[in-house]
Amino acid sequence: MSWAKAAARDEQSWYVVNNQVYSHDKNADYLHETPLVTGTKRGDSGFGFSRVEHDLNQAILANQVVFRSGATAGSNAYAGLDVGIIVAALIMAAGCAWGLARRLAEYR
């Protein structure tokens, strides 16, 4: 399973706990709200948020690896193209000079 899918799954369970927190807060039931917010065990909001954050960080790292690999492959795909463009430009300039010289020779 991808890290993004794991984050989406963990996010849903975090939302369930977070809704409980808001419900307790709305009812001023701070005795039950506080442990859900500050707790670090499974079923607490802090634990759920840490899981989501971890999953998202891993997804970002995995995508950066893929991006770097693709960027490197793309960069290497154009190796030597700059030299080819310079050579083509010089040939074009020489061709233009030759053609212009022939036209000017017609007027002499």
C-alpha positions as CSV (number, residue, x, y, z in Angstrom):
1,M,0.0,0.0,0.0
2,S,1.3,3.5,-0.8
3,W,2.1,6.0,1.9
4,A,-0.6,8.3,0.6
5,K,-3.2,5.6,0.9
6,A,-2.0,4.9,4.4
7,A,-2.3,8.6,5.3
8,A,-5.8,8.7,4.0
9,R,-6.8,5.6,6.0
10,D,-5.2,7.0,9.2
11,E,-6.7,10.4,8.6
12,Q,-10.2,8.9,8.7
13,S,-9.6,7.4,12.1
14,W,-8.0,10.6,13.3
15,Y,-11.1,12.5,12.2
16,V,-13.3,10.1,14.2
17,V,-11.3,10.9,17.4
18,N,-11.1,14.6,16.5
19,N,-14.9,14.7,16.2
20,Q,-15.2,13.2,19.7
21,V,-12.8,15.9,20.9
22,Y,-15.1,18.6,19.4
23,S,-18.2,17.0,20.8
24,H,-16.6,16.9,24.3
25,D,-15.5,20.5,23.9
26,K,-18.9,21.6,22.8
27,N,-20.5,20.1,25.9
28,A,-17.7,21.5,28.1
29,D,-16.7,17.9,29.1
30,Y,-13.1,18.7,29.6
31,L,-12.5,15.7,31.8
32,H,-13.0,13.4,28.7
33,E,-11.6,15.9,26.1
34,T,-8.2,16.5,27.6
35,P,-6.9,12.9,27.6
36,L,-8.1,12.5,24.0
37,V,-6.1,15.6,23.0
38,T,-3.0,15.1,25.1
39,G,-2.8,11.3,25.0
40,T,-0.2,9.4,23.0
41,K,-1.8,6.0,22.9
42,R,-3.8,4.4,20.1
43,G,-7.3,6.1,20.0
44,D,-6.0,9.5,21.1
45,S,-6.0,12.5,18.8
46,G,-2.2,13.1,19.2
47,F,-1.4,9.5,18.3
48,G,-3.7,9.7,15.2
49,F,-2.2,12.9,14.1
50,S,1.3,11.6,14.5
51,R,0.4,8.6,12.3
52,V,-1.0,10.8,9.6
53,E,2.0,13.1,9.8
54,H,4.4,10.1,9.6
55,D,2.6,8.7,6.6
56,L,2.6,12.0,4.8
57,N,6.3,12.5,5.4
58,Q,7.0,9.1,4.1
59,A,4.9,9.8,1.0
60,I,6.8,13.0,0.4
61,L,10.1,11.3,0.7
62,A,9.0,8.5,-1.7
63,N,7.8,11.1,-4.2
64,Q,11.1,13.0,-3.9
65,V,13.0,9.8,-4.8
66,V,10.9,9.3,-7.9
67,F,11.2,12.9,-8.9
68,R,15.0,13.0,-8.5
69,S,15.2,9.8,-10.5
70,G,13.1,11.2,-13.3
71,A,14.9,14.6,-13.2
72,T,18.2,12.8,-13.5
73,A,17.0,10.6,-16.4
74,G,15.5,13.7,-18.1
75,S,18.7,15.6,-17.7
76,N,20.8,12.8,-19.1
77,A,18.4,12.4,-22.1
78,Y,19.6,15.8,-23.4
79,A,23.3,15.2,-23.0
80,G,25.2,16.5,-26.0
81,L,22.2,18.4,-27.3
82,D,24.0,21.7,-26.6
83,V,26.9,20.7,-28.8
84,G,24.6,19.6,-31.5
85,I,22.8,22.9,-31.5
86,I,26.1,24.8,-31.7
87,V,27.3,22.7,-34.6
88,A,23.9,23.1,-36.4
89,A,24.1,26.9,-35.9
90,L,27.6,27.1,-37.3
91,I,26.6,25.0,-40.4
92,M,23.6,27.3,-40.8
93,A,25.8,30.4,-40.5
94,A,28.3,29.0,-43.0
95,G,25.5,28.1,-45.4
96,C,24.0,31.6,-45.2
97,A,27.4,33.2,-45.8
98,W,28.0,30.9,-48.8
99,G,24.6,31.6,-50.3
100,L,24.9,35.4,-49.7
101,A,28.4,35.3,-51.3
102,R,27.0,33.6,-54.4
103,R,24.1,36.2,-54.7
104,L,26.6,39.1,-54.2
105,A,28.9,37.5,-56.9
106,E,26.0,37.7,-59.4
107,Y,25.9,41.5,-59.0
108,R,29.7,42.0,-59.8
